[in-house]
Amino acid sequence: MTDPKSPKSSGPLAGIKVLELGTLIAGPFCARMLAEFGAEVIKIESPDGGDPIRKWRVLKDGTSLWWSVQARNKKSLTLNMKSERGRAIARQLALEADIVVENYRPGVLEKWDIGYQQLKALNPATIMVRLSGFGQTGPMKDLPGFGAIGESMGGLRYVSGHADRPPVRVGVSIGDSVAALHGVIGAMMALRHRDATGGRLEGEGQMVDVALYESVFNLMESLVPEFDHAGVVRERTGGALPGIVPSNTYTTKDGENIVIAGNGDAIFKRLMLAMGRFDLAGDAQLERNDGRVRRTQEIDDAIQAWCATQDIDSALTVLKAADVPAGKIYSVRDMMTDPQFLARGMFEQHQFADGTPVKLPAISPKLSATPGRTQWIGPTLGQHNDEVLRSLGYSDDEIAAMRRDGVL
């Protein structure tokens, strides 16, 4: 690991303690961002293998490379939550934490006596971020929630893809990740309120109830008023931006894909002139967006025909000279050598325990005074058992007994 000694956190959230009760993506991503900016995050994992994401996708020595990112700066504590002693330790940590992040199905924590109301009764300053498929209330609250369902119910899948084909998914777990970001935002607002009402000991905590489908729904722009006022149901439009023309994806002669956004009135004219389409540049019907929308296919066909005569580099050179927004659609290979990514320091060099080097994505957003930093990459299972339990007052003999009894 980059720093197996788990140095004291620094950053804007230094001094904030977070307990993570959850697996896979939404809850852990939320807690990850808090850890990246200095919070002490203790992640409780099952002794029987830990978080399933440890085994997802591409592995290094049996552990997911994703884990290196998703669990960076976190402390791994194994607890058997089927045992009363394990639940008691989790409850103790929850009561001492500034923020509890969890993404179990509603009701699970209550069975363990670690639910929000149960903690609040003992510590009114408790802040709990609860991420679930459908929220803590409503007729669907007890159903298992997955990002794919949230993306579908929240409206994202319906508008993704081409009109003549079934909806498609984005190639990453966008529903879970968007929910995680809502969780971070909610946690920061709740923390601000707690501190404004008396702080850690006397302040007012609250529950941050994040539903995956609602987090996705929150991104859906003008869908609701367009339907309510005008009866418009936004449909799939492939790579195009609905109702904004031209803004689409095109293919160059070397097989690369390029996004061209020529949807401003002046930009459209510059684009047509750069392509040599003086007829379209001077067409009065195309001077404004509403006129261009009526001739979308004609315009897209013209741009595609021009792109088919250009390789990606020449197309970008011409469009840049004409001050037309355009960009290549990047693969990770493109990112790793791109001057903008490199200039912004978007890759961090770390190493595994055996010395093997590995690059991780850098931390965002970039704060000028208190930036986030990677203190260590994803920990081994139970790496911080002794450290965390000693901090709670347990002796080495008691910790050894818990190991023997299957609590850890």
C-alpha positions in Angstrom: 0.0 0.0 0.0 1.0 3.6 -0.5 1.1 4.2 3.3 0.2 1.2 5.5 0.6 3.2 8.7 -2.6 5.1 8.0 -1.2 8.6 8.8 -3.4 11.2 10.5 -5.8 12.8 8.0 -5.4 16.3 6.8 -7.8 18.3 4.7 -11.1 20.2 5.0 -12.8 17.3 6.8 -9.9 16.6 9.2 -11.4 15.7 12.6 -14.6 14.4 11.1 -15.3 10.7 11.8 -17.4 8.6 9.4 -18.7 5.1 9.8 -19.4 3.3 6.5 -22.0 0.5 6.7 -22.5 -0.6 3.1 -21.1 -2.5 0.1 -20.5 -2.0 -3.6 -21.0 1.4 -5.0 -23.4 4.1 -3.8 -22.6 4.1 0.0 -18.9 3.4 -0.5 -18.4 6.0 -3.2 -20.1 8.6 -0.9 -17.8 7.7 2.0 -14.8 7.6 -0.3 -15.2 11.2 -1.2 -15.4 12.2 2.5 -12.2 10.1 3.0 -10.4 11.8 0.1 -10.9 15.2 1.8 -9.6 14.2 5.2 -12.4 12.5 7.1 -11.5 9.4 9.1 -13.6 6.7 7.5 -14.0 3.4 9.2 -15.5 0.8 6.8 -17.1 -2.2 8.4 -16.8 -5.4 6.3 -17.9 -8.9 6.8 -15.0 -11.2 7.9 -16.2 -13.6 5.2 -14.6 -11.9 2.1 -15.5 -8.3 2.8 -17.1 -6.0 0.3 -18.0 -7.9 -2.9 -16.5 -5.2 -5.0 -13.1 -6.5 -3.9 -13.7 -9.3 -6.5 -15.3 -7.2 -9.3 -13.8 -6.6 -12.7 -10.0 -6.8 -13.3 -8.1 -8.3 -10.4 -4.5 -7.9 -9.0 -3.5 -10.8 -6.8 -7.2 -11.7 -6.2 -8.3 -8.1 -5.4 -10.1 -5.7 -7.7 -8.2 -2.8 -9.1 -11.4 -0.8 -8.6 -11.0 -1.5 -4.9 -7.7 0.6 -4.9 -9.8 3.6 -5.8 -13.2 3.0 -4.1 -11.6 2.3 -0.7 -8.7 4.7 -0.7 -8.0 6.4 2.7 -10.5 4.1 4.4 -9.8 1.9 7.4 -11.1 -1.7 7.1 -12.7 -3.2 10.2 -14.1 -6.7 10.0 -17.2 -7.3 12.2 -19.5 -10.3 12.2 -22.8 -8.4 12.3 -24.6 -11.7 13.1 -23.0 -11.6 16.5 -24.2 -9.3 19.3 -20.6 -8.3 20.1 -20.1 -7.3 16.5 -23.3 -5.2 16.5 -22.3 -3.6 19.8 -19.0 -2.5 18.4 -20.7 -1.1 15.3 -23.2 0.7 17.5 -20.4 2.2 19.6 -18.7 3.5 16.5 -22.0 4.9 15.1 -22.6 6.9 18.3 -19.1 8.3 18.2 -19.2 9.2 14.4 -20.1 12.6 13.0 -21.6 10.9 10.0 -22.9 7.4 9.4 -23.1 6.3 5.7 -25.2 3.2 4.9 -26.8 1.6 1.9 -28.5 -1.5 3.3 -32.1 -2.2 2.5 -34.4 -0.1 4.7 -35.0 -1.9 8.0 -31.7 -3.8 8.3 -30.0 -1.3 10.6 -33.1 -1.1 12.8 -32.9 -4.9 13.3 -29.3 -4.4 14.4 -30.3 -1.5 16.8 -28.3 0.9 14.7 -31.2 2.7 12.9 -31.3 6.5 12.7 -34.0 6.9 15.3 -32.3 4.5 17.7 -29.0 6.4 17.4 -30.7 9.8 17.6 -32.3 8.8 20.9 -28.8 8.5 22.4 -27.1 11.2 20.3 -29.3 13.9 18.9 -26.4 15.2 16.8 -26.3 12.0 14.7 -26.1 12.5 11.0 -27.0 9.4 8.9 -26.8 9.3 5.1 -29.1 6.6 3.9 -28.7 5.5 0.3 -31.3 3.1 -1.1 -33.1 2.3 -4.3 -36.4 4.0 -3.4 -35.9 5.9 -0.2 -37.0 5.2 3.4 -40.7 5.8 2.7 -43.3 4.9 0.1 -44.7 1.6 -1.2 -41.4 0.5 -2.8 -39.2 1.3 0.2 -38.6 -2.4 1.1 -37.6 -3.5 -2.4 -33.9 -4.1 -3.2 -32.5 -1.2 -5.1 -29.9 -1.3 -7.9 -28.4 1.4 -10.0 -29.9 0.0 -13.2 -33.4 0.2 -11.7 -32.8 3.7 -10.5 -31.5 4.8 -13.9 -34.6 3.3 -15.5 -37.2 4.6 -13.1 -35.5 8.0 -12.9 -35.8 8.6 -16.6 -32.2 8.3 -17.8 -32.5 5.0 -19.6 -35.6 6.1 -21.5 -33.8 9.0 -23.2 -30.5 7.1 -23.8 -29.8 5.5 -27.2 -31.2 5.7 -30.7 -34.9 6.2 -31.4 -35.2 3.0 -33.4 -33.6 0.7 -30.8 -34.2 -0.2 -27.2 -32.7 2.1 -24.5 -29.0 1.6 -23.6 -27.1 2.1 -20.4 -24.1 4.4 -19.8 -20.9 2.3 -19.6 -20.4 3.0 -15.9 -22.6 2.7 -12.8 -23.9 6.2 -13.2 -27.1 5.8 -11.0 -25.1 4.6 -8.0 -22.5 7.3 -8.5 -25.0 10.1 -8.9 -26.8 9.0 -5.7 -23.4 8.9 -3.9 -22.8 12.5 -4.9 -26.2 13.5 -3.6 -25.2 11.8 -0.4 -22.0 13.8 -0.1 -23.9 17.0 -0.7 -26.6 16.1 1.9 -23.9 15.2 4.4 -22.2 18.5 4.0 -25.4 20.4 4.4 -26.4 18.4 7.5 -23.0 18.9 9.0 -23.2 22.6 8.5 -26.7 22.6 10.2 -25.4 20.5 13.1 -22.5 22.9 13.7 -24.7 25.9 13.4 -27.1 24.5 16.1 -24.5 23.6 18.7 -21.9 21.4 17.2 -20.9 17.8 17.9 -22.3 17.6 21.4 -25.3 19.8 21.3 -26.2 20.3 17.7 -29.1 18.9 15.7 -28.4 16.0 13.5 -30.6 14.6 10.8 -31.2 11.9 8.3 -30.2 12.4 4.7 -32.6 10.1 2.7 -31.1 9.5 -0.8 -33.1 7.4 -3.2 -31.2 6.2 -6.4 -34.2 6.8 -8.7 -34.7 10.4 -7.3 -31.0 11.2 -7.7 -31.2 10.3 -11.4 -34.6 12.1 -11.7 -32.9 15.2 -10.3 -30.8 15.3 -13.5 -33.7 15.2 -15.9 -33.7 18.9 -16.8 -37.0 20.1 -18.2 -38.8 16.7 -18.6 -41.6 17.5 -16.1 -42.7 21.0 -17.1 -42.4 20.0 -20.8 -44.8 17.1 -20.3 -47.1 18.9 -17.9 -47.4 22.1 -19.9 -47.0 20.9 -23.5 -47.6 17.1 -23.3 -44.1 16.5 -24.7 -42.4 13.2 -23.9 -38.6 13.5 -24.6 -37.5 10.5 -26.7 -34.2 9.0 -27.5 -32.1 10.9 -30.0 -28.8 8.9 -30.2 -25.8 11.2 -30.0 -27.8 14.4 -30.6 -28.8 17.0 -28.0 -32.6 17.1 -28.2 -34.0 20.2 -29.8 -30.6 21.8 -30.1 -29.1 21.7 -33.6 -26.5 20.8 -34.6 -25.0 19.0 -31.6 -24.2 15.4 -32.4 -21.6 12.7 -32.7 -20.0 12.1 -36.1 -17.4 9.7 -37.5 -14.2 10.7 -39.2 -12.6 8.9 -42.1 -10.1 7.2 -39.7 -12.9 5.7 -37.7 -12.7 8.1 -34.7 -15.8 9.7 -33.2 -16.0 13.4 -32.8 -18.6 15.6 -31.0 -19.4 18.8 -32.7 -21.6 21.5 -31.0 -22.5 24.0 -33.6 -25.8 24.9 -32.0 -25.2 28.7 -31.4 -26.4 30.8 -34.2 -23.0 32.4 -34.9 -21.2 29.1 -34.3 -23.4 27.3 -36.8 -22.5 29.8 -39.5 -18.8 29.5 -38.7 -19.1 25.7 -38.9 -20.8 25.8 -42.3 -18.2 28.2 -43.7 -15.3 26.0 -42.3 -16.9 23.0 -44.1 -17.3 24.9 -47.3 -21.1 24.7 -47.1 -21.7 28.3 -48.1 -25.2 27.5 -49.1 -26.2 26.4 -45.6 -24.2 29.2 -44.0 -26.3 31.8 -46.0 -29.6 30.0 -45.7 -32.0 32.4 -43.9 -34.1 29.5 -42.6 -31.1 28.2 -40.7 -30.1 31.4 -38.9 -31.9 30.4 -35.7 -32.2 27.2 -33.8 -36.0 26.7 -34.4 -35.4 26.7 -38.1 -32.4 24.3 -37.8 -34.5 21.9 -35.7 -36.9 21.4 -38.7 -34.0 20.5 -40.9 -32.0 18.4 -38.4 -31.3 15.4 -40.7 -30.1 17.6 -43.5 -27.7 19.4 -41.3 -26.4 16.3 -39.6 -26.0 14.6 -43.0 -23.9 17.5 -44.2 -21.6 17.5 -41.2 -21.2 13.7 -41.4 -20.3 14.0 -45.1 -17.6 16.5 -44.3 -16.2 14.5 -41.4 -15.9 11.5 -43.7 -13.4 13.4 -45.7 -11.3 14.3 -42.6 -9.2 12.3 -40.2 -9.7 13.2 -36.5 -6.7 15.5 -36.2 -7.4 17.5 -39.3 -11.1 17.9 -38.4 -10.2 19.2 -34.9 -7.6 21.6 -36.4 -10.2 23.1 -38.8 -12.9 23.4 -36.2 -10.5 24.9 -33.6 -9.5 27.5 -36.2 -13.1 28.3 -36.8 -13.8 28.5 -33.1 -16.4 25.7 -33.2 -16.7 23.6 -30.0 -15.6 20.1 -30.9 -13.8 17.2 -29.2 -12.7 13.6 -29.8 -14.6 11.0 -27.8 -11.8 9.7 -25.5 -11.0 6.2 -24.5 -8.9 5.7 -21.4 -5.9 5.3 -23.7 -6.5 8.8 -25.0 -6.9 10.2 -21.5 -3.6 8.8 -20.2 -1.5 10.8 -22.8 -3.7 13.9 -23.2 -1.9 17.2 -22.4 -4.9 18.6 -20.6 -5.3 15.6 -18.3 -1.5 15.7 -17.6 -1.4 19.4 -17.0 -4.2 19.1 -14.5 -2.5 16.2 -12.7 -5.4 13.9 -13.2 -3.3 10.7 -12.5 -1.6 9.8 -9.3 1.3 7.3 -9.1 1.0 4.7 -6.3 2.1 1.2 -5.6 0.8 -2.0 -4.2 2.2 -3.7 -1.2 4.6 -5.8 -3.4 6.0 -2.7 -5.0 4.1 -2.9 -8.3 3.3 0.6 -9.5 -0.3 1.6 -10.3 -1.9 4.8 -11.5 -5.1 6.0 -9.9 -7.4 8.8 -11.0 -6.6 12.0 -9.1 -9.1 13.5 -6.6 -11.8 16.0 -7.7 -12.9 18.7 -7.2 -9.7 20.6 -6.8 -9.7 22.9 -3.8 -7.1 25.7 -3.9 -6.4 25.8 -0.1 -7.4 22.3 1.2 -7.2 19.8 -1.7 -8.0 16.2 -1.2 -5.2 13.6 -1.3 -4.7 9.9 -1.4 -3.1 8.8 1.8 -3.3 5.1 1.0 -5.0 2.9 -1.5 -7.7 0.4 -0.7 -6.8 -1.5 2.5 -6.6 -5.3 2.9 -9.5 -6.9 4.6 -9.4 -6.1 8.4 -6.2 -4.2 8.0 -7.2 -1.7 10.7 -8.9 -4.1 13.2 -6.4 -3.6 16.0 -6.0 0.1 15.5 -9.8 0.8 15.5 -10.6 -1.5 18.4 -7.7 -0.2 20.6 -9.1 3.3 20.0 -12.4 2.1 21.5 -10.6 0.9 24.6 -10.3 -2.8 23.8 -7.2 -4.6 25.1 -5.0 -6.9 23.0 -6.3 -9.8 24.9 -9.9 -8.8 24.2 -9.1 -8.4 20.5 -7.5 -11.8 20.4 -10.6 -13.3 22.1 -12.8 -11.7 19.5 -10.7 -13.2 16.7 -11.1 -16.7 18.4 -14.8 -16.2 18.8 -15.4 -15.2 15.1 -16.4 -11.7 15.9 -13.7 -10.2 13.6 
